[in-house]
Amino acid sequence: MNSSTERRLYFTPMGGDGGGRQEFTITVYTENHIGLLNRIAIIFSRRKINIDSLNTSPSEIEGIHRFTIVIDEAEDVVRKLVRQIEKQVEVLKAYYHTNEQIVWQEMALYKVPTDVIAEKVKVERLLRKYGARVVAIRSDYTVFETTGQREETEKLIEVLAPYGLIEFVRSARVAIIKESNGFHEKLKEFEQQDPGEEVIENEYLSQRAEIFPDTGY
């Protein structure tokens, strides 16, 4: 993709009515350049906006990465943020969506005492109820993993707390846009809109008299 194409990939609004604060997921497609994450983070910090979750991963297109950023803000603020993000040279496209417009999940790990799990059948039943699976087991502790939305992973914290929850950690959000056909389709649209200009050698050679009337060439 040439540089002129990159600079003309403008933002398309995908949010609601621009009212009060709510949770938005910002999706950014970028080239994988060193320092870009820091520059994007500065856009938020300068406006004193807290990032609730930030995930970076490869996308479906080789060489293009995908940022998934979660914030709680008013839509007009989110719209301005996305426009600022798209001014970064390496950014190809950015979108924002409400939770209703995406499919999203987070992964969580829970460390609990092994003896409690072994002795109390109730705990094992609770873990099965929340779809947790064992990923590591030792004599002193067992680590469970579960995947779901934030309310689900937080609920399991409450459930395990009385049984000696030792440690908890949750991943950043990963999200799929419901109405998206994939970014490769968007790239095709961009290339069709701006295919680039080829330089034709000696294009104006036959018009030299008109272009250089007094040079003697």
C-alpha positions as CSV (number, residue, x, y, z in Angstrom):
1,M,0.0,0.0,0.0
2,N,1.5,3.4,-0.9
3,S,1.8,6.3,1.5
4,S,-1.0,8.3,-0.3
5,T,-3.4,5.5,0.3
6,E,-2.5,5.2,4.0
7,R,-3.2,8.9,4.6
8,R,-6.6,8.7,3.1
9,L,-8.1,5.9,5.2
10,Y,-10.6,8.0,7.2
11,F,-12.6,7.1,10.2
12,T,-16.1,5.7,9.9
13,P,-18.4,6.3,12.9
14,M,-19.9,3.1,14.3
15,G,-21.3,4.2,17.7
16,G,-24.6,5.3,19.2
17,D,-26.2,8.7,19.7
18,G,-23.2,10.5,21.3
19,G,-24.9,10.8,24.7
20,G,-23.5,9.9,28.2
21,R,-20.6,7.8,29.1
22,Q,-20.6,4.1,28.3
23,E,-18.1,1.4,27.5
24,F,-16.6,1.5,24.0
25,T,-14.2,-0.9,22.3
26,I,-11.8,0.8,19.9
27,T,-10.2,-1.4,17.2
28,V,-7.1,-0.2,15.5
29,Y,-5.4,-1.8,12.5
30,T,-1.8,-0.9,12.1
31,E,1.6,-1.7,10.6
32,N,3.8,-3.3,13.3
33,H,6.3,-0.5,14.1
34,I,8.3,0.1,17.3
35,G,7.0,2.9,19.4
36,L,3.5,3.0,18.0
37,L,1.9,1.6,21.2
38,N,3.6,4.4,23.3
39,R,2.3,7.1,20.9
40,I,-1.2,5.8,21.0
41,A,-1.1,5.6,24.8
42,I,0.0,9.2,25.0
43,I,-3.1,10.2,23.0
44,F,-5.2,8.9,25.9
45,S,-3.0,10.2,28.8
46,R,-2.9,13.7,27.4
47,R,-6.7,13.8,27.7
48,K,-6.7,12.1,31.1
49,I,-8.6,9.1,29.8
50,N,-8.1,5.8,31.5
51,I,-7.6,2.7,29.4
52,D,-9.6,-0.2,31.0
53,S,-8.1,-2.8,28.7
54,L,-5.5,-2.9,25.9
55,N,-4.7,-5.9,23.8
56,T,-2.4,-6.2,20.8
57,S,-2.3,-9.2,18.5
58,P,-1.7,-10.2,14.9
59,S,-4.7,-9.7,12.6
60,E,-6.1,-12.0,9.8
61,I,-3.6,-10.2,7.4
62,E,0.1,-11.0,7.6
63,G,2.1,-7.9,8.7
64,I,-0.9,-6.0,10.1
65,H,-1.5,-5.9,13.8
66,R,-4.7,-5.2,15.7
67,F,-5.1,-3.1,18.9
68,T,-8.2,-3.6,21.0
69,I,-8.7,-0.8,23.5
70,V,-11.6,-0.5,26.0
71,I,-12.5,2.8,27.6
72,D,-15.6,4.3,29.4
73,E,-16.4,7.6,27.8
74,A,-19.0,9.7,25.9
75,E,-19.2,8.9,22.2
76,D,-18.2,12.4,21.1
77,V,-14.9,12.0,23.0
78,V,-14.3,8.5,21.6
79,R,-14.9,9.9,18.1
80,K,-12.3,12.5,18.5
81,L,-9.8,10.0,20.0
82,V,-10.2,7.7,17.0
83,R,-9.6,10.6,14.6
84,Q,-6.4,11.4,16.5
85,I,-5.3,7.8,16.4
86,E,-5.8,7.7,12.6
87,K,-3.4,10.6,12.2
88,Q,-0.5,8.2,13.1
89,V,1.3,7.3,9.9
90,E,1.3,3.6,10.7
91,V,-2.4,3.4,11.5
92,L,-4.4,2.0,8.6
93,K,-7.9,2.2,10.1
94,A,-9.7,2.6,13.4
95,Y,-13.2,1.9,14.5
96,Y,-15.2,2.2,17.7
97,H,-18.1,0.0,18.8
98,T,-20.5,-0.5,21.7
99,N,-20.7,-3.8,23.4
100,E,-23.8,-4.7,21.5
101,Q,-21.9,-4.4,18.2
102,I,-19.1,-6.9,19.1
103,V,-18.5,-10.4,20.3
104,W,-16.0,-10.2,23.2
105,Q,-14.4,-12.3,25.8
106,E,-11.7,-12.1,28.5
107,M,-9.7,-14.9,30.0
108,A,-9.0,-15.2,33.8
109,L,-6.8,-17.4,36.0
110,Y,-7.5,-18.3,39.6
111,K,-5.1,-19.9,42.1
112,V,-6.8,-21.8,45.0
113,P,-5.4,-24.2,47.6
114,T,-5.4,-27.8,46.3
115,D,-6.5,-29.3,49.7
116,V,-9.7,-27.1,49.7
117,I,-10.6,-28.3,46.2
118,A,-9.9,-31.9,47.1
119,E,-11.8,-31.9,50.4
120,K,-14.9,-29.8,49.4
121,V,-16.9,-31.2,46.6
122,K,-19.0,-27.9,46.6
123,V,-16.0,-26.0,45.2
124,E,-15.5,-28.4,42.4
125,R,-19.2,-28.1,41.5
126,L,-19.0,-24.3,41.5
127,L,-15.9,-24.4,39.2
128,R,-17.8,-26.7,36.8
129,K,-20.8,-24.4,36.9
130,Y,-18.6,-21.4,35.7
131,G,-16.9,-23.5,33.0
132,A,-13.5,-23.4,34.7
133,R,-10.8,-25.9,33.7
134,V,-7.6,-27.0,35.4
135,V,-4.4,-25.6,33.8
136,A,-1.9,-26.5,36.6
137,I,-2.0,-28.6,39.7
138,R,0.5,-29.0,42.6
139,S,0.2,-30.3,46.1
140,D,-0.2,-26.7,47.5
141,Y,-2.3,-25.0,44.9
142,T,-4.4,-25.5,41.7
143,V,-4.8,-23.0,38.9
144,F,-8.1,-22.8,37.0
145,E,-8.8,-20.9,33.8
146,T,-12.2,-19.6,32.6
147,T,-13.2,-17.5,29.7
148,G,-16.2,-15.1,29.5
149,Q,-17.3,-11.6,29.9
150,R,-16.1,-9.4,32.8
151,E,-19.2,-9.9,35.0
152,E,-18.7,-13.7,34.7
153,T,-15.1,-13.7,35.7
154,E,-15.6,-11.3,38.6
155,K,-18.5,-13.3,39.9
156,L,-16.2,-16.3,40.2
157,I,-13.8,-14.2,42.4
158,E,-16.7,-13.7,44.8
159,V,-17.5,-17.4,44.7
160,L,-14.0,-18.6,45.4
161,A,-13.1,-15.9,48.0
162,P,-14.5,-17.9,51.0
163,Y,-12.4,-20.9,50.0
164,G,-9.0,-19.1,50.1
165,L,-8.5,-17.6,46.7
166,I,-4.7,-17.0,46.6
167,E,-4.3,-15.2,43.3
168,F,-6.3,-13.8,40.4
169,V,-5.4,-12.3,37.0
170,R,-7.5,-11.3,34.0
171,S,-6.4,-10.8,30.4
172,A,-7.2,-7.8,28.2
173,R,-10.3,-8.0,26.0
174,V,-10.4,-9.7,22.6
175,A,-13.3,-8.7,20.4
176,I,-14.8,-9.5,17.0
177,I,-16.9,-7.0,15.2
178,K,-20.3,-8.5,14.3
179,E,-20.9,-6.7,11.0
180,S,-17.3,-6.8,9.8
181,N,-16.3,-8.8,6.6
182,G,-12.7,-8.8,7.7
183,F,-10.0,-6.1,7.2
184,H,-8.8,-7.7,3.9
185,E,-12.0,-6.6,2.3
186,K,-11.5,-3.0,3.5
187,L,-8.0,-3.0,2.1
188,K,-9.3,-4.0,-1.3
189,E,-11.8,-1.1,-1.1
190,F,-9.0,1.3,-0.3
191,E,-6.8,0.1,-3.2
192,Q,-9.7,0.5,-5.6
193,Q,-10.4,4.0,-4.4
194,D,-6.7,5.0,-4.5
195,P,-4.7,2.6,-6.7
196,G,-1.7,4.9,-6.9
197,E,-0.2,6.8,-9.8
198,E,2.4,5.4,-12.1
199,V,5.2,7.6,-13.4
200,I,5.3,7.5,-17.2
201,E,8.8,8.1,-18.5
202,N,8.8,10.9,-21.2
203,E,5.1,11.4,-20.8
204,Y,5.3,15.0,-22.0
205,L,8.1,14.6,-24.6
206,S,5.7,15.3,-27.5
207,Q,4.5,18.5,-25.8
208,R,7.9,20.0,-25.2
209,A,7.2,23.1,-27.4
210,E,4.2,24.0,-25.4
211,I,5.9,23.4,-22.0
212,F,9.2,25.0,-22.9
213,P,8.3,27.6,-25.5
214,D,11.4,29.9,-25.1
215,T,14.1,27.5,-24.0
216,G,15.3,26.5,-27.5
217,Y,15.0,22.8,-26.7
